[in-house]
Amino acid sequence: MDKLKIAVCGASGKMGRALIGCIRDDDALALVGALEVPGNSCLGKDAGGLLGFDSGVVISSDIDAVTSSADVLIDFTRPEGTIDHMSVCMSNNTAMVIGTTGFTSAQKESISTASATIPLVMAPNMSLGVNVLLRLLKIASTALGDEYDVEIVEAHHKHKVDAPSGTALRMGEVIAESLGRDLSDCAVYAREGHTGSRKSKTIGFSTVRAGDIIGEHTAVFAGTGERIEIIHKASDRSNFAVGALRAAKFLSGKKDGLFDMQDVLDG
């Protein structure tokens, strides 16, 4: 059986290296491309070099060459870069797994438009555990209803540039939808000074940025006399890589469409 051909964006970064290592260990996958930005010190080097093995794939900044030989491009970069990469993938009929966060509404719309041409999986968090967490949040919020106050607390490393995290926002969306609310109307992103008492039916967000925290997310459902906390903690980036590669396999054979990790779990 032919292997699924994978290209990786940000190949020299922590996420890129995790993906390359997981591809090496999966007999159903083959690494065929590794992309980095122009000027990166790893350009021209073997993509497996940072992991201590020879992958036979040289890190390149040529997005067209990288995607033309791949079945799926996996992209955990920045919004502007992802949108540029997506345009090339459309030209080369290459599927995409998008783990990038921080997209504007217009960028999300362009991704939706692209899905009529190529198949894409887009999710703010590729971890299988986090996506099970989202299902648990739907169950909890539906069962508990409006009598419980909801707070979402997330923590990431000091280099993360967007806040709240895409995962935290998706948690809020799932909870709000389950309760018949619109997150844009009920979210509270900051509290300072004399805020007054908590407004009913709001969903609060708190953000921590410190050290090398990979990712921690907590949903708090607080009622009178009791509190439920649903928590996910990532201790290694390989869990995101495993989920992204499962998403890549899910796209195999698909012609178009926009999917998320819930679809992947069901697929």
ABEGO torsion letter per residue (X at the ends): XBBBBBBBBGAABAAAAAAAAAAAABAABBBABBBBBBGBAABGBBAAAAAGBBAGBBBBABAAAAAAABABBBBBBBAAAAAAAAAAAAAAGBBBBBABBGBBAAAAAAAAAAAAABBBBBBABABAAAAAAAAAAAAAAAAAEAABBBBBBBBBBAABABOBBAAAAAAAAAAAAAAGBBAAAABBABBBEBAEBBBBGBBBBBBBBBEABAEBBBBBBBBBGBBBBBBBBBABAAAAAAAAAAAAAAABGBABEBBBAAAAAAX
